[in-house]
Amino acid sequence: IPTDYDPARPAALVVTLHGYSGNHPEHSTGAAPRPGPFELFVLGRSRGCGYAGIAGADVLDAAAYVRRHWSIDPRRLHLAGGSMGGWGTFLVASRQPHLWASGRPT
C-alpha cells in the first residue's frame, strides 16, 4: 500500500509478472513502502505456464481483489513483466485489453 494512499484519490495499480526461473517473493524484493502506485507481484501458478489458463486467471483475480479492497483508478491499471512474465503481459493484456492502460513486456 503506497505511503501516500488516500482513498479519496484513486491510485494507479502496477501488476508485475515474474519470469520462468523466478517467483513473486524473489521478484518483489524491491517492493518497499513508498509513495506512488500500488504494486502487486503475482505468482504464476504452475511454473512455466506462461500465464495461460489458470495462471492468467490468477492475474485477473489478484488485480480484482486489490480493486475491490482499495480505491484504484480503473484507467490506471498497468501490467508488466520480464521473460515469461513478458509473455504473460502480452497474453493477459491482449485477451483483456479493456482492463489495462498499458502492458509492458520487458
BELRATA-V210241 format. One record per pair of residues at least 24 apart in sequence whose C-alpha atoms are under 7 Angstrom apart, sorted by sequence separation. I is the first residue (numbers start at 0). J is the second residue. D is the distance in whole Angstrom. If there is no record, write none. Layout:
I/J/D + I/J/D
This chain:
12/36/5 + 13/37/6 + 14/38/6 + 15/39/6 + 16/40/6 + 76/100/5 + 77/101/5 + 78/102/5 + 79/103/5 + 80/104/5 + 81/105/4 + 11/36/5 + 12/37/5 + 13/38/5 + 14/39/5 + 15/40/5 + 16/41/6 + 75/100/6 + 77/102/6 + 78/103/6 + 79/104/6 + 80/105/6 + 10/36/6 + 11/37/6 + 12/38/6 + 13/39/6 + 14/40/6 + 15/41/6 + 74/100/6 + 10/37/7 + 19/46/6 + 19/47/5 + 2/32/6 + 1/32/6 + 2/33/5 + 3/34/5 + 1/33/5 + 2/34/5 + 3/35/7 + 1/34/5 + 1/35/6 + 49/83/6 + 1/36/6 + 1/37/6 + 55/91/6 + 0/37/6 + 49/86/6 + 50/87/5 + 49/87/6 + 12/71/7 + 10/70/6 + 11/71/6 + 9/70/5 + 10/71/5 + 11/72/6 + 9/71/5 + 10/72/5 + 9/72/5 + 12/75/6 + 13/76/6 + 14/77/6 + 15/78/6 + 16/79/6 + 17/80/6 + 18/81/6 + 19/82/7 + 6/70/5 + 11/75/5 + 12/76/5 + 13/77/5 + 14/78/5 + 15/79/5 + 16/80/5 + 17/81/6 + 18/82/5 + 19/83/5 + 11/76/6 + 12/77/6 + 13/78/6 + 14/79/6 + 15/80/5 + 18/83/4 + 17/83/7 + 18/84/5 + 17/84/5 + 16/84/4
